[in-house]
């Protein structure tokens, strides 16, 4: 179980870094490289940006669960 949680933590950590870098910031960010910079700022967030937000939150939740699991494994295992 500890090996599974360690691998899950590494995978979600790398995925979180990539997802955060893909978000559109005030200056455009890396998401503009993949077609995110074509829209105007007045149109609000697109469906792709909302889906990226949801995926980032879901990945962050899995990351937190993995950290709590590792902590419980260390404490009681």
N, C-alpha and C positions, 0 to 999 in steps of 0.2 A: 504494500500500500504506500509506503514511503517513497519508493522509486516512482510510482505512478504520479504522486503529488509533486515530486521534484521535476519530473518531465513536463507535467502540466503547467507548473509555474514558469519554467523556462520558455515554453511555447507561447503562453499568454503574455509573458513579459515582452518578448520580441514582437508579437502581434500588436500589443498596445503601443509600442514605440512607433511602429509603421502606421497604425491608424491615427495616432495623434499628429504625426507629420503630414498625413493626407488632408487634414482639416484645413479649411480656408480661413486664414487669419485676416487681419486688416490689410496686410500687404500682398495677399494672394496665396502665399504658401506653396507647398509642393502640389496641392490639388489642382492648381492652374496648369501644371504640366500635362495633366491627364484630361484636359477639356473643361475643367471647372472654371477657368477664367474667361470663357466666352460670354457668359451672361453678364448683365448689368447688376450693379449693387442695389438698384431700386426695386428689383423684382422679388426680393426676399430669398429665403432658402429654398433650394430645389429639392426634389424627391431624393436625388442622390445624396445630398447633404444630410437630409433627415435620416436616410437609411444608414449613412456612415455614422451619424450620432448614435443611433440605436445599436449598431454593431460594436461601437466603442464602449458603450455602457454595459452591454452584455458581456463583452470580453473582460471589462474591469470587474464585474461581479464574479466571474469565474476565477479571476486572479485573486480577489479577496478571499473567496471560499478556499482556494488552494493554500493561501497563507495561513488561514485559520486552521485548516486541516493539518498542515505541517506543525504549527504551534501546539495543537492538541496531541499530535503524535510524539513530539518531543517531551511534552509535559507528562503524559500518561502512558506512553508507549515504552 
